[in-house]
Amino acid sequence: MNKFSLIWSNLFRRKVRTFLILFSVLVAFLLFALLRTVAGAFEVGIDFAGVDRLNVSPKYSIIDPLPITHLNEIDRLEGVASITHQTWFGGTYQGLNNFFPKFPVNPRAYFAMYSEFEISDVHLEAFANSRTGAVVPESMARQYDWQVGDRIPIEGDIWLMADGGKLWEFDLVGTYTTGGEAGLSSAFLFNYDYFDEARVEQTQGLVGWFTVKVANPDEAAALAAEIDALFENSMNPTRSATEAEFTRQFASQVGDIGLMMNGILSAVFFTILLLTANTMMQTFRERIPELAVLKTVGFTDVAVSLLIMSESILLCALGGALGIGLAILVSDAIGPQVEAFFGTFRLSTATIGTGMAIAVLLGIVVGLFPALSANRLQIVDALRK
């Protein structure tokens, strides 16, 4: 029997206990890989390379509105191919469980901007010419069993009507397809003119953000800086970013995502450290007579210590590799559904490398005390026990 076979057999001598620890480590590193990928999406800088659309939002908080008059000033800038606007409406449809994004938009400008969304000419004309008209993705219409011609009530929570009412009613005049793309832009859309006329007078003439089509993607960074400089000294300064960065800003309104993820991971790894260390010490105590026999037949103190340490590292490294491997499969499966929100959702080489390094370090830490104890173990005392 070679040394690896000896390590492997000792590791799985209590199969149920080993598999439970292995599963715990697997889950910990699955969470590590996925949460670090999410946190990393909120920590990256803005990359304007090849960007053909910019989002222009309020500089200090995305919940602050911008005056719609900004639109004409931005549109006059050289390098702007087209521009449209959106506003977060909020609201609920028959309860909080039925959540979907809702935006008041300019019908023709919106669908000209988002060419990946397909809508028939008939439905687009009906949307543009209907004051209370709305269009939805075909998948949403199927989910809620909506038909063209239905009246859809939405209870407002952010925007109130001019008469003080909360119930907004929209007529479904068409559907559109999203080509499998998910994200904030795949939403319940209704006519901005109706929204602006019907809401409280003090809030009229305001929008949430602008989307700008860039004539030359290579000049996106320069155009973003020019837009922000245009309003730097105004009452409503702006912050221009890529669409991926904009969605990260939107999500970050709930708090510091990176800090929350790191806090969760710290708690998970601290728990796993205590659990695995306790298991390794228990295993060491059960094997004290066997370790004494190994020393009796010629194994040195260092060799016995290395056997114990190797078992600990192998257990943690195996659990870490399985967890990270599973995370890769999960990210490949859910990546296309969440990339519109997080940007690129793929495990980076750095995350994989860091995860495996942590797994090995965890194995060293939890195996250190049992290995030192094995090194100091006296044959006579061990056999007496």
N, C-alpha and C positions, 0 to 999 in steps of 0.2 A: 504493500500500500504506500503510495507516494504521499507527500505532505498535503497536497491539495485535496486528495481523497479523504485524508484524515480530517482536515478542516471542514469539508463539506458534510461528512457523516456526523461530526460533532455538532455542526450547526443545526442539523435536522433530526437530532436525536429525540427532541420533543416537538413532533411535527405540528401539532395544533398550536402550541405556543409560538413557534417560529412563524407559522403562516399568519397568525394574528398580528404579530409585530411587523412582519413584512407588509401586510395589508395597510397597517397604520402608516408606515413610512411611505408606501406607494401613494396613499391619499394625500399625505403632506406635500409630496413633491408634485403631484398632479395640481394641487392648489397653488403651489409655488409658481409653476410654469405658467398657468393660466392667469393668475393674478398679476404676475410680473409683466406679462404681455399686455394686459389691460392698463396697468399703471404706466408702462413705458409709452403707451399711445398718448397719455396725457402729459408726458414729460419731454417729448421731442420738440425740437424747434420747428419753425415754419419753413417748409421747403417749397419755393415758388417755381422750381424747375418744371417746365412743360405744362404749367397751369393755364387753363383757358377760361376759368371762371373764378372770380373773387367774390367773397362775401364782405360787405361793408356794414359793420355793426357799431353800436355805441362804444366809445372808448373805455369807459369805466365799468359798465355793467350791461349785460345783454338784456336785462329787464327794462332798461331805460329806452324810451322810444326816440325815433329820429323824425324830424319834420320831412314831409314828402317833397318839400321844395328842394331838398338836397339832390333829388333825382335829376332835375334839369341841369344843375350845376355840374354833376358828375358826367352827365351825358355829353356835355360840351367839350370834355377833355379829349385830347388826341390819344388814340389808342383804345378808346371805348367803342366796341362794336355794337353793343346793345345793353340795356339795363332793365331790370324789373324789381319788384319788391315783394316782401312777405311779412306777415305779422303772426306771432303766436296767439291763437285765440283761446286755447284751453277748452273749458266747457265739458259737459258730460252728456252721454246718450244713454238714457235708461239705466243709470247706475254707474258707479265708479269702475266696475269691472270691464266695461266696454270702452277701453281707452284706444284712441287713435288720434294722430296729429290732425289739427284743423287750421287751415290758413285762408285768410281773405287775400285774393290775388287779382291782378289784371289778367283776364283769361288769355287773350291773344299773346301778350308779352311773355306770360309765364310759359306757355307751351312752345313758343319760339325759342325761349332760353333753354328749356329742358327738352332737347330734341330726342332724347332717349325715351321719353314718354310719348306714347302714340295715342292719338284721339282722332276719331273720324271728323271730317269737315262738318257734318250735320250736327254732331254733338258739340263741337267747338262753337259753331254759330249760335246754337241754342243757349250755350253757357254765356257767351258774350252778350246776347240780346235779352237774357232773362234777369230781371233785377234781383230776384231771390233764388236764382239758379245755382246749382251745385253739381260737381262731378266727383266721382270716386273711382279708385282702382277697381277693376273687375273682381279681383279677389275679395275686396271689402264688400262689394255688392252681394257676392255669393255668401259670404260669412254671415251677413245680417239679413239675407233674403230680401234685398231691396230691388225694386223694379223702377225703370224710368217712369216718371210721373208720380212717384211716392212723395209725400211730404214728410220731411225728417225734422223732428224737434231736437234742439240742442239747448240744454240749460247752461247759460253763461255763468262763469264764476270770476272772470277777470273783467270782462267788458259787459257793461249794463246798457240797456236800450235807453233812448232819450226819455221815454215815459216812465222809467224806473223799473221796467220789467226785466226778467232774466231769461225768458223763454224766446229763443230765436228759432224761426222756422224756415226751412229751405226746401226748395223743389228740386228733386233729382232729375236733371235733364240729360245726363249722359254718363258714360264711363270711359276710362282710359286704361291702357296697359303699361306696365312698368318694366317689361322685359326681364322680370326676375330680380330687378334691383330693389333693395329694401332701404329704408332710411326715412329721415324726416320729410324729404320731398315727396315721398309716396304717401299722400294724405287726402283727407276730405277737403276739397277746395271749393270756395264760394266767392261770389263777386265782391270785390273790394268796395265798389261804389255804393252798394247797398249797405255794407258794413259801416262805411264812413258816414253815410246819411242817417242811419238808424241809431248810432251810438250816442252817448252823452256828448253834448256840444263841446265841452272843455277838452275832450280827447280827440276831436276830429282833426284831420290833417296830419296824423301821426302814423308811422309804420314801424315795424320791428327792425328790419334790415333790408339792404339792397343786395341784389346779385348782379354782378357786372361781367359781361362777356368780353374777354380780352381779344383784341384784333390780332396781336402777335404774342403768343405764349412766352416767348423768350424775354419779353419786356414786362412780364407780370409783376415782378418785384418793384420795378421802377414806377409802374402805374399805381400800385398799392401805396407807395410812399407819396406819390403826387396827390392822390385822393385824400390821404390823411393830412397832408400839409395844407390842403385847401380849406379844411375846417379846423385847423389846429387852434386858432384863436377865437373860434365861434362859441356860442352857447351850447352847441351840440357837436363836440369833437368825435371823430370816428377812429375805428381800428380796422384796417383791411387785412384779410387773411384768406388762406385757401379754404375750400369747403371742408376738408378734413379737419383743419385747425378750428374752424367755426363750430363744428359739431362737438369737438372736445371742449371748447369754451362753454357751449350750451350745457353739456353734462356736468362741467365743473361747478356750475352754480349750486349744486347740492353740497359742495364741500371740496376739500383737498383730496382728490381721488387717490393720488399716489400715497399720501400719508395714511389714509384708511387701509389701503391694500397692505402696506408695510406693517401696520399695526396688527392686522389679522394674521399675517405670515409669522410675525414675531411670537404671537400667542401660540400658534400651531406648532412651531419648531420648539418652543420651550416645553410644551406638553410632550412632544415626541422625544425630546432629549431625556426628560425624567422617566418616561415609560421605558424607553430602550435601555437606559442605564440601569434601571432597577432589574430588568430582565437579565441583562448580562451579569450582574452581581449574583442574582439567584442561580444562574447557570454555573457560575464559577464556584459557588459554595457547594453545589451538588456534585461537582467533579473534583473536589480537593483530593480524595484518595487516588483517583485516576491520574491526576497530575503528578502526584508523588511517585506513582509507578513509572510514569514516563521519565522522570528524573533518575529513578533507580536503574532503568535499562540504558541510560546514556544520554538522554536529552539534557542539554545545558539549561541553566536558568533563563538565558536570553532566548533560546529556542522555544521554551514553553511559553514565555511571555509573548513572543511573536505569533505563536499559534492562537492565543487568546485574542490578540489584537487583530489578527487576520480574519478571524471569525466575525468580529464586530464590524470591521470595514466591509467585508463581503456582504453581510446582511444589509447594511445601510446603502452600499453602492448598488446592490441588486434591487432593493426597494426604490431607490432614487431613479435608476435606469428605467424600471417598469413604469413608474409614475410619469416621468418625462416622455417616455414613448407613448403612453396613453394620451398625454396632453397634446402631443403632435397630431395624433389621430383625431382628437376632439376639435382642435383648432382647424384642421383641414375640413372637418365636417361642418362646423358652424361659421367658418371664416367668411364665405360668400354672403351669409345672412347679416353679419354684423360689420362688415368692412365699410359700408356706407356711413356707419356711425363712428367707428373707431379709426377709420383709415385702414392701413394694411394690418390685418390681424393674423400674423404668423409668428411662431416661436423663432426668435433670433438665435443665431449661433452663440451669441454672448449669454443668453438666458440658459441655453442647454449646457454650455460649459460651466457657467456659474453654479447651476443646479448640481452637476456631477461633482464639482469641487466641494460644495457644501455637504453632499452626501458622504464623501470620503472624510471630510473634517468631522462630521457628526460621528462617523464610525470610530475615528481616532479618539474623540472626546469620551464617548461612552465606553470604549474599551480600555482607556488609559488606566483607570484605577484597578480593574480586575487583572490587567497585565502586570502592573506593579506588584499587586498582591501575590500573583503567581511567581514572580521573580524572587520574592522574599520567602516563599514557602519552603519550610524545612521538612525534609523527608520524614524524619522520625515523628515530628509533631503531627504531620498530615496523616500518616498511617495510624497513629494513636487515635485520631478522631474517627 
